[in-house]
Amino acid sequence: MTGRHETPILVTRSSMPPLEEYVEMLKPIWDSCWLTNMGEYHEEFKRQLKGYLGTSGLELFVNGHTALEMSIQALNLTEEPPSDGAQAPWERVARTPGDWKEAGEVITTPFSFSSTTHAIVRNGLKPVFWDINDRDYTMDAGQIEALITERTRAIVPVHVYGNLCDVERIQEIADRHHLKVIYDAAHAFGEALGGTGVANFGDISMFSFHATKVFHSIEGGAAAFRDPGLADRLYQIKNFGITGYESVEYVGANGKMNEFQAAMGLCNLRYLDREIGKRRRLAERYRERLSGVSGIRLCEQRNDVTYNYAYMPVVFDGFRADRDQIFARLAEHNIHARKYFYPCINSYECYRGLFDPEATPVARRIASQVLTLPLYAELPLETVDEICDLILA
Ligand SMILES: *Cc1c(COP(=O)(O)O)cnc(C)c1O
């Protein structure tokens, strides 16, 4: 076993395309002086992503969070049932967390990145948390129906760690109760279920192209959808709600992706399959070394899913060392795993007193036991072995 690493090993490292390729792509931007506002690279990136994801509808955004927040807005979930007078926009949107009298409800998971719930709350909607299952930490679809009330508008499940939700069951429930389904697919770029691309589930799927994700455009995101009517609305909302030269129909904001981001995305897309292949080999090594060890649990993998190997979460449940001890042991060697996702969203300070974290006991327990190990294309296989040696020591 080697000693402490000189340079830290982080949980992830951004994939970088060959520098010359990116520099080459900058020239047309200089020639055209067109830096943002749906330029040529933006349009080309959108076209290629539709192909890669196998979806007919897609809009690009400056980041994944904005894509999610604006997707929720585009589905008009905040709209109250028709009443006498028209509602002022601030009555619909500007609610402080907790001020949810009359607000529409959205069923979601507390076991995710903060963005998922914040996107709901920032739309003036009330999040209603349901627990995750113990096998792959996605929402426990079998129980969702118990939470549905006459105020429920949508379900926002997360394909957490790239583990695909029970999409069929969720759609069935949504159809029965006329609810929208918006997937936080930030972890699931390029994945498929039985050959069907993940972008084809629900009403909208949000992808994040943040620098730390499997595929990135520095910052960036997309919303994929099937209803062609959503294309214009998403486009307009991300462009300040402008619908024509002299008309502004929505309270939009600025969610546009610029040309430098799109150029990075186009470069990275060329290497993506190779990067995922490298991740796969490393993930398989982790699994070889850690599966079957008493007290260590790995996510259940399904044969019908094409994975992207975005993350390597490991649950320490009755192992001789607990999660925090393993975390500290790795840190002593300058290896920095992350406690994704701890704490659960329903125990954040900004939501204090509004939710009962005990109401989602599986999420609470997994959050205290899970550690996400370093995984990125250029991580040496020997480092994976070293991390496993340290865990098993
Ligand atoms: C990264 C991430 C987001 C936000 O995406 P950004 O591109 O960073 O804005 C949302 N949800 C989940 C689950 C994420 O991991």
The ligand as a Gaussian input file, in Angstrom:
#p B3LYP/6-31G(d) Opt

LIG

0 1
 C      -25.834000      18.488000     -10.535000
 C      -27.242000      18.260000     -10.145000
 C      -28.248000      19.220000     -10.358000
 C      -27.975000      20.628000     -10.809000
 O      -27.315000      20.733000     -12.019000
 P      -26.370000      21.992000     -12.305000
 O      -26.005000      21.792000     -13.745000
 O      -25.197000      21.896000     -11.386000
 O      -27.170000      23.217000     -12.098000
 C      -29.558000      18.881000     -10.058000
 N      -29.870000      17.683000      -9.546000
 C      -28.940000      16.747000      -9.299000
 C      -29.370000      15.413000      -8.755000
 C      -27.586000      17.011000      -9.564000
 O      -26.660000      16.096000      -9.277000

